[in-house]
Amino acid sequence: MNEYAPIEELLQWQKEFFDSGITKDISWRIQKLRALKYSILLERERVFHALKSDLGKSRFEAFATEISFVIQELDHTIGKTRKWAKPKRVATPPAHHLAKSFIYPEPYGVALIIGPWNYPFHLMIAPLIPAVAAGNCAILKPSELAPQTSKVLAKIISRCFDPSHVTVVEGGPEETQALLREKFDYIFFTGGNRIGQIVMEAAVKNLIPLTLELGGKSPAIVDWDADVRRAARQIIWGKFINAGQTCIAPDHVLAHDSVKEELVAEMKSEIESFYGKDPSKSPDYGRIINEGHFDRLSRYLEDGRIVTGGLSNREERYIAPTILDAVSRESSVMKEEIFGPILPVLGYEKLQDVVSDLQKREKPLALYFFSRSREKQRKILRVTSSGGVAINNVIVQITPRELPFGGVGYSGMGKYHGKAGFETFSNLKGVYQQTVPIDVRIKYPPYGNRLKWMKGFFKWFA
Ligand code: NAD
């Protein structure tokens, strides 16, 4: 629980703070983002320690996927906020030439940001950045399953924000439910589909706009003309980073029958070159978040033939990087999001069969396609739907600052990162401004036979 006050009181403070109009000042917002950056940099050693303690995250991974990501997002947003926040003039029809039209971005008010445990630092700060840039107040609810990171987040936030502007409420489902009973102005949720439904139901009751950043089964397709060695290296890196607990990790591999054997052999050898003969000793290989997830993942090990890996240790929450072959499409490992270090590899004969199958399944958060053919790359983009795509690579689609990130359908709704994040946390208010006080009487009744005059204006209205 927050050390300051009960949830209703916090929300009331934030609503009053928002209504005071302070957050409308763009220079003030930028100053707050700078303070956030400074506070993160000051506490970065604590962030490294917390991530090590919660997830066994190596310093390099913690730097690359959590701290450095949000610092870059902060720098980008600090540089662009003034531009994004400016009202934008748009065309007005000729019949209304004595008026101006413009888009006026305004903040929603108080946002609730709920985060997961897998990138517990990154996934709380990354949505907070656009929330603040767009002029909102925010209450952050980090995951209770990464308790050390949750504590450090609370410290960082309290160092640079007044709690009436941004604050952290620590806790688990009970605290989240209590927050969801309140009437926020925006909800931004990152987590699994099951809790996503609970969040959406709560939002519906008060008609609160929301973003859902969910999970799903992101496939990596390796076609016959792919650079198999390179594909193997990319897939193994993307899959086993954070011990497979990455929302956009390749969930499973679909390989053309003619390259499947070679791909599996290459992936096996990459696992050894990354993590050594015994990955449990590698300082670069993470651990499963808790026993519950360990037990869930262990059951998947029975869903196919283990090509490599398969070893585990419950006490240490360790599961070796594992490749599974001879997996049925009907097995649990192919029906549920894996979210762990188990990689099923399935073969296919025709790319069209893969496409048809994907079209029947829920839309994934990410889709990876390895092929040298531009034509096939274009086809995959045209005929499949997913939150994002990387071609001949994995995970990196989140790095260009201006690529919107988020799911579609079952993998979520709404986008963020860069300008997309600013717009997500803004009501893009459409404004029509009459510049000359002329009142055109034609629109007022009685209409008489004015319809025929309209023909002069609208050529298509013969
Ligand atoms: P989760 O849905 O279990 O938890 C997310 C948040 O919901 C936590 O803060 C938790 O405290 C809260 N919560 C848990 N039970 C609740 C309940 N009954 N009522 C209300 N709130 C509750 O997700 P997780 O296990 O922390 O994260 C893993 C999932 O998140 C995976 O499915 C993964 O794909 C997804 N994910 C998605 C993204 C993305 O950007 N799209 C990023 C990371 C993770």
Boltz pocket constraint, residues with backbone or C-beta under 6 A from the ligand:
constraints:
  - pocket:
      binder: B
      contacts: [[A, 114], [A, 115], [A, 116], [A, 117], [A, 118], [A, 119], [A, 123], [A, 141], [A, 142], [A, 143], [A, 144], [A, 171], [A, 172], [A, 173], [A, 174], [A, 176], [A, 177], [A, 190], [A, 191], [A, 192], [A, 193], [A, 194], [A, 195], [A, 196], [A, 198], [A, 212], [A, 213], [A, 214], [A, 215], [A, 216], [A, 246], [A, 247], [A, 337], [A, 339], [A, 365], [A, 406], [A, 407], [A, 411], [A, 412]]
      max_distance: 6.0
